[in-house]
Amino acid sequence: MWSPATVRLLVFIGFYVSFLAVGAFVFSAIEAPEEAARVRELKDLRQDFLDGHTCVRDDSMENFIKEVLSASNRGVSAAKNVSGEPNWSFGQSLFFACTVITTIGYGHVTPLSQEGKLFCMLYALFGIPLTLVLLTALVDRLMIPTTKYLHFLNSRLGHLYPPFTIRLLHFGTILGTLIFLFLLLPAAMFTYLEPEWNYMDSLYYCFISLTTIGLGDYIPGDAPDQKYRPLYKLMITGYLVLGLVCVMLTLSIYYDIRQLNFGVLFMLENDETRSIDPEKMHLQEPGTNRTKYTNEKDSPTSLEDTTPIHGIS
């Protein structure tokens, strides 16, 4: 007999597959006409070029295009600005290293040599765990002021609203602040600094980067004649690391709101401990904050405690 958690998981898998299918349908409906239009434009441009340069054979043109595309896919440009800063200068390499160990992985620049590919794998093997440790440690520190802010809200509003409402207010204000500081404001700055980006392009880049999707269709600092490119790349690297910390902080606060943490519905332990060991189940409650505090005053109250907090300094 399947447990209730397993049944819920199977239903969720069905919903997830349906969600993927809907996404595929919408993307196809939106992007397929645009792709077809771009293909027609390229075919017309190619034919116009061949008509204007009868000395160029069609097969030679095809081979040239293939070589250019192959080089472009490896991060080597054949445009006039190819004489600009190389992809593997220190500033560019630092940016690449950041995208590797943060798992953003834009893919616009990749190792060309066999030795570079091997080192990239080894570097990621050690660098990704180190990045997770760093991000976790920073989030652990940031949870202290955010928890104090929760205590402040409880002390001021605990007699007016239930704990769940206060937690939603706490989460909403922090989420709104981080969205402004790490999405909306940086997008405005990229719009100013990147000559070919509009605000939607910049906002799209910030979101795709901080969620570690990293499609690589927009890369800051690669415009021709980019001023102070190494410093610019260094600042972007810092932005990405800080942005990932804030994303993890937001997720940590979200998961601590038990009423919103739907993942526990699919855990087998949730069913087993409910009938076996109530105390163990209580210790595994998702609402218990993951951050360990050495100072008892800084520790957040349990979600099981519904008493408003008035006396916390």
Secondary structure, DSSP 8 states (H G I E B T S, - for coil): ---HHHHHHHHHHHHHHHHHHHHHHHHHHHHHHHHHHHHHHHHHHHHHHHHH-TTS-HHHHHHHHHHHHHHHHTT---SGGGGSS-TTSHHHHHHHHHHHHTT----SS---SHHHHHHHHHHHHHHHHHHHHHHHHHHHHHHHHHHHHHHHHHHHHTTTS-HHHHHHHHHHHHHHHHHIIIIIHHHHHHHHH-TT--HHHHHHHHHHHHTT----S--TT-STT-TTHHHHHHHHHHHHHHHHHHHHHHHHHHHT-GGG-GGGGG-HHHHHHHHH-HHHHHHT-TTS-S---SSGGGS---TT--S---S--
